Structure formats: structure tokens, C-alpha cells
Amino acid sequence: MTNSALFKQIKAKASYLCVGLDIDLEKIPPHLLKTEDPLFSFAKSIIDATHRYAVAFKPNLAFFETYGVQGWKSFEKVMRYLNKQYPNHFTIADAKRGDIGNTANRYAKAFFETYGVDAVTVAPYMGKDAVEPFLAYQDKNAILLALTSNEGAKDFQFTKEQGLLLYQKVLQISKSWQGAERLMYVVGATKAESLQSIRKIVPDSFLLVPGVGAQGGSLAEVTKNGMNSHCGLLVNSSRGIIYASQKEDFANAAAAEAQKMQTEMKSYLEIAGLV
Amino acid sequence: MTNSALFKQIKAKASYLCVGLDIDLEKIPPHLLKTEDPLFSFAKSIIDATHRYAVAFKPNLAFFETYGVQGWKSFEKVMRYLNKQYPNHFTIADAKRGDIGNTANRYAKAFFETYGVDAVTVAPYMGKDAVEPFLAYQDKNAILLALTSNEGAKDFQFTKEQGLLLYQKVLQISKSWQGAERLMYVVGATKAESLQSIRKIVPDSFLLVPGVGAQGGSLAEVTKNGMNSHCGLLVNSSRGIIYASQKEDFANAAAAEAQKMQTEMKSYLEIAGLV
């Protein structure tokens, strides 16, 4: 999806919310475990309940992969459902893949062609030839890890070379790659103060921001420091929305949480004059 | 597998060869495409033909994942076959996974429990909490990317902080992680001269060395600079072995290439007094 097509969706919904589908069978309402495909049943209910408040959905691949072939069948069903029912929603396979050229090609083919996702999260450690195969798809995106929101982020992402931190170097260098206009970046919201420096390096790129909600990031801070003239933000919430209730009312509870975030987002978009 | 158990296998076979299963349906002998499961048929033939010369097999997940659910079924079959027929061989899922704690848990569960592999390759960018869940399994290993053999390795892995390169920092810092005795490292063979500096940081760890053969690394150089008192090396060859012939004699041709490497390895193990 081009930045402008995504911005169009953001304006239409007055939302830059991405709902993360980190589906843990130990946390979903117990009555769903009796359905034929609990992963899909839960995902479908959450998608149907929240789609009007969200512009993107982000299935977390580990939570499908952990169930082997059955899990991949569920992921395939989720993607088929999304592409059929909600073709205007931006879909992100949160897979954090990263491998050399001829292997990266295969991952790109898997996600973009076999499953029909719009974007894949990708790890930067192996450099350019691990990412460019994803950027070769004209209407697809790669979302490169820059600054993550976890504790371990500090182990390597702040490695400093001539005044530049590694995550800043990742942003800087990746801008020169073939197809870089289709790059987006993962930027952890718990480091909202870093967003200003990030925006200096990639003023125009979309940033996928996890860590708002359960991980403690503030939507107001992220928006203040990260929003650009075409919004440029996708703020993800997973647990805060999908596990808002673990009872039979879970879908309504998820919708209420998503709506709360969308309402706040709408106000920020209005202040910025974007809707 | 413990280092000493792996060393025992290396001595028994007089080999530290890992056969990489990067199975490209466009490169396998055409007559196999008519079988019910070409990925599995090819893998089985290669495994049967080369197992006596190798201590490890490394399926590359991208080449299975790219075929969706069918590809995962094939991977499951390959792992079941390996675990049943060749339980003493060390199996490596070359998946390069890396994500935050609760997600990393799921990946570890998938590979170690669902598929029964011995080791998974893991990316370091997200730090400690992306790797430790893999190290929590007492009889399993995580193989952390340090220095890779691809062109893009130079983009970030040589980032220099106070005289230390990023890949050296990855080695250094990861040594302090919980379960670090179960860590191994990916070290690209095309940088054989770097092996000496790597051995200073991780003298005892096993190194998985890709890039010998098709990618131009020299087995003699790698061995000279990387071997330790319990061998400490797994040298991988994928394309050089599995595509030695693309005709009906492919299995014999693969066996011949594997044997050639094993014979050379045996001579180095003898010189080192390890067999």
C-alpha cells in the first residue's frame, strides 16, 4: 500500500490504530476453545468487532506458528477472511524475518503471495540484501525494526558509533536501499522522546509503534512527537484490546477499547488539521 | 544437545559437516516434482545419502514456509523422519527468529516441542529477552547470528563502539545471558580472518559456519582459525552438496560431495589429535 493510500484510509476512519492479533489460547475466553478453530474464531470476532475503529490488523506469527501446521491453517484462514471482508485494511504479518537474499526472497513470496499480506516486519541485522527482496514488491511494504520496545532493546540498539546510535544508523542506511519508499519502521513507543530524533532522519516514513497500552507508552506523547503531514503513524495495541475481557462479552469489550483509542486519535488528527 | 554430546558425534563420524536443506523446487531433479511431496522426497533422499558423512542437518525454514501450509507439512515430515531414523544427528531449524519475550517463547515452543528440533538460529537485534526463552530448554540450543556471510553483513555488523565491532559485542554480551552455555554462534566463513578474534571472545562455544563452498569460504582456513579442543565447529554446506547434480543421480552426487568434505575434515581432526 502506498503512503497516500494508507493516509486515505486513516482519514476515512479518523484512526491510525493497528490491532495486534497476538492470540494466546490460554487467554482467550474458554468457550471458544470448543470451536473447531479457536485461533480463527477469536481472530474473526475481534476483527468484526474492531474493524470500524482500526486501519490495520497485525497477526503475530509466533502465536500461530507455535501450533504447527494447524496454526498455519488458522493464519491462512485469518488472512483470507481479512482480504475478503475488509480489503481496505492494511495487514501486517509480524514475523520479524531476516535472512540472506535467496532466502529472503522465499519469505517475501510466502507472505506477499501465498498469504496475501500487505506488509511484513523485518529484522535489520543482516543488512540490505536481507530486506530488499521484500521491497521489490511494488504494492507491498517491509517494516524494518529500528527501536524496539522491549527490555533487551538496550543491549545492541544503542551501540554508538561516531555519535550515531545503531537504531539511528539503521534508519539512515536503509533510506538508500532499492525500494526504500516502501519501507516503514518499528519504533517502540516506550521511548517517545526518541521519536523527535527519529523524525529528523525519516520525516516522511510511516512508523509502526508498539508498546502503547500494556507496555506503558502514551498515545499523546507518541502523536505529539511522531505525527507528520500524512499522519505517518500506525499505533499498535494488542493485549489492551483483544484481552479487554476474557468472558463471553470479549468482542464488545475489545470494540469499546478500540473505540476509546480511535476517539482519542480522532481528536489528535483534528488538532493537526488532517481530518 | 550438550557440547560434549555433540563432540562425541563428531568423533564417531570424524566429521563436523552440517548439510543445509535449502530445498528449491526449481533446482531439484524434475522427476521428483511428480512425487506426492517433492520437498520431503528430496530431503529424504539427501538425508539418506549423506547422513554417514554429516553430524547435523539444517532445514532452511523459508524454503518450506514459502509453500504455505503444505510446506509446513513437509517440514514436519522431514523432522519426524530425522528424529526417527537418525536420532543422533543434530538438527537445526534455520529460522532466524527474534522477537520479545512472550513471543519468543512461542517460537521456542514451536521448534523445540512441536517439531522436535535440537537448535534454532536466532537474531540478536532485540537483545537478551528475545533469546533467553530459547535457552530455557535444558537439552536444546540457540544459535545466535554474530557475523553473517552475506554482502549486507557490512551494513551493521561492523558498527564500531569503543574499538569493539557489533558482532563482537553480540558475542561478548550474550555470554552473560541465562543459559549461555547452550548458545552457539553463526559465523560466516567468508571472513575466516575474523575467526581468531572471535575465538578470543568465545573460546569454548560451537560455531556454525556457513559460506564454505558456494559462497567461497575455505574449509582449511576456517578449521585452522576456528577449531578448539572439542572441535567447536559445525561447517555447513547447502548448495554445494544438495545440488551437486540435478539429474537422477543427485543423491549419489550429494553423497560424493559430502564424503569429499568429510574426508578433508577427518584429516584436520587427525592433525588436531581429536580422532
Boltz contact constraints between the chains, C-beta under 6 A:
constraints:
  - contact:
      token1: [A, 62]
      token2: [B, 103]
      max_distance: 6.0
  - contact:
      token1: [A, 62]
      token2: [B, 106]
      max_distance: 6.0
  - contact:
      token1: [A, 62]
      token2: [B, 107]
      max_distance: 6.0
  - contact:
      token1: [A, 63]
      token2: [B, 106]
      max_distance: 6.0
  - contact:
      token1: [A, 65]
      token2: [B, 110]
      max_distance: 6.0
  - contact:
      token1: [A, 66]
      token2: [B, 106]
      max_distance: 6.0
  - contact:
      token1: [A, 66]
      token2: [B, 109]
      max_distance: 6.0
  - contact:
      token1: [A, 66]
      token2: [B, 110]
      max_distance: 6.0
  - contact:
      token1: [A, 68]
      token2: [B, 114]
      max_distance: 6.0
  - contact:
      token1: [A, 69]
      token2: [B, 72]
      max_distance: 6.0
  - contact:
      token1: [A, 69]
      token2: [B, 73]
      max_distance: 6.0
  - contact:
      token1: [A, 69]
      token2: [B, 76]
      max_distance: 6.0
  - contact:
      token1: [A, 72]
      token2: [B, 69]
      max_distance: 6.0
  - contact:
      token1: [A, 72]
      token2: [B, 72]
      max_distance: 6.0
  - contact:
      token1: [A, 73]
      token2: [B, 69]
      max_distance: 6.0
  - contact:
      token1: [A, 76]
      token2: [B, 69]
      max_distance: 6.0
  - contact:
      token1: [A, 96]
      token2: [B, 98]
      max_distance: 6.0
  - contact:
      token1: [A, 96]
      token2: [B, 99]
      max_distance: 6.0
  - contact:
      token1: [A, 98]
      token2: [B, 96]
      max_distance: 6.0
  - contact:
      token1: [A, 98]
      token2: [B, 123]
      max_distance: 6.0
  - contact:
      token1: [A, 99]
      token2: [B, 96]
      max_distance: 6.0
  - contact:
      token1: [A, 100]
      token2: [B, 150]
      max_distance: 6.0
  - contact:
      token1: [A, 103]
      token2: [B, 62]
      max_distance: 6.0
  - contact:
      token1: [A, 106]
      token2: [B, 62]
      max_distance: 6.0
  - contact:
      token1: [A, 106]
      token2: [B, 63]
      max_distance: 6.0
  - contact:
      token1: [A, 106]
      token2: [B, 66]
      max_distance: 6.0
  - contact:
      token1: [A, 107]
      token2: [B, 62]
      max_distance: 6.0
  - contact:
      token1: [A, 109]
      token2: [B, 66]
      max_distance: 6.0
  - contact:
      token1: [A, 110]
      token2: [B, 65]
      max_distance: 6.0
  - contact:
      token1: [A, 110]
      token2: [B, 66]
      max_distance: 6.0
  - contact:
      token1: [A, 114]
      token2: [B, 68]
      max_distance: 6.0
  - contact:
      token1: [A, 123]
      token2: [B, 98]
      max_distance: 6.0
  - contact:
      token1: [A, 123]
      token2: [B, 123]
      max_distance: 6.0
  - contact:
      token1: [A, 123]
      token2: [B, 125]
      max_distance: 6.0
  - contact:
      token1: [A, 125]
      token2: [B, 123]
      max_distance: 6.0
  - contact:
      token1: [A, 125]
      token2: [B, 125]
      max_distance: 6.0
  - contact:
      token1: [A, 125]
      token2: [B, 145]
      max_distance: 6.0
  - contact:
      token1: [A, 126]
      token2: [B, 148]
      max_distance: 6.0
  - contact:
      token1: [A, 126]
      token2: [B, 150]
      max_distance: 6.0
  - contact:
      token1: [A, 126]
      token2: [B, 152]
      max_distance: 6.0
  - contact:
      token1: [A, 127]
      token2: [B, 152]
      max_distance: 6.0
  - contact:
      token1: [A, 127]
      token2: [B, 153]
      max_distance: 6.0
  - contact:
      token1: [A, 127]
      token2: [B, 155]
      max_distance: 6.0
  - contact:
      token1: [A, 127]
      token2: [B, 156]
      max_distance: 6.0
  - contact:
      token1: [A, 128]
      token2: [B, 152]
      max_distance: 6.0
  - contact:
      token1: [A, 128]
      token2: [B, 155]
      max_distance: 6.0
  - contact:
      token1: [A, 129]
      token2: [B, 150]
      max_distance: 6.0
  - contact:
      token1: [A, 129]
      token2: [B, 151]
      max_distance: 6.0
  - contact:
      token1: [A, 129]
      token2: [B, 152]
      max_distance: 6.0
  - contact:
      token1: [A, 130]
      token2: [B, 152]
      max_distance: 6.0
  - contact:
      token1: [A, 145]
      token2: [B, 125]
      max_distance: 6.0
  - contact:
      token1: [A, 148]
      token2: [B, 126]
      max_distance: 6.0
  - contact:
      token1: [A, 150]
      token2: [B, 100]
      max_distance: 6.0
  - contact:
      token1: [A, 150]
      token2: [B, 126]
      max_distance: 6.0
  - contact:
      token1: [A, 150]
      token2: [B, 129]
      max_distance: 6.0
  - contact:
      token1: [A, 151]
      token2: [B, 129]
      max_distance: 6.0
  - contact:
      token1: [A, 152]
      token2: [B, 126]
      max_distance: 6.0
  - contact:
      token1: [A, 152]
      token2: [B, 127]
      max_distance: 6.0
  - contact:
      token1: [A, 152]
      token2: [B, 128]
      max_distance: 6.0
  - contact:
      token1: [A, 152]
      token2: [B, 129]
      max_distance: 6.0
  - contact:
      token1: [A, 152]
      token2: [B, 130]
      max_distance: 6.0
  - contact:
      token1: [A, 153]
      token2: [B, 127]
      max_distance: 6.0
  - contact:
      token1: [A, 155]
      token2: [B, 127]
      max_distance: 6.0
  - contact:
      token1: [A, 155]
      token2: [B, 128]
      max_distance: 6.0
  - contact:
      token1: [A, 155]
      token2: [B, 173]
      max_distance: 6.0
  - contact:
      token1: [A, 156]
      token2: [B, 127]
      max_distance: 6.0
  - contact:
      token1: [A, 159]
      token2: [B, 159]
      max_distance: 6.0
  - contact:
      token1: [A, 159]
      token2: [B, 161]
      max_distance: 6.0
  - contact:
      token1: [A, 159]
      token2: [B, 166]
      max_distance: 6.0
  - contact:
      token1: [A, 160]
      token2: [B, 161]
      max_distance: 6.0
  - contact:
      token1: [A, 161]
      token2: [B, 159]
      max_distance: 6.0
  - contact:
      token1: [A, 161]
      token2: [B, 160]
      max_distance: 6.0
  - contact:
      token1: [A, 161]
      token2: [B, 161]
      max_distance: 6.0
  - contact:
      token1: [A, 166]
      token2: [B, 159]
      max_distance: 6.0
  - contact:
      token1: [A, 173]
      token2: [B, 155]
      max_distance: 6.0
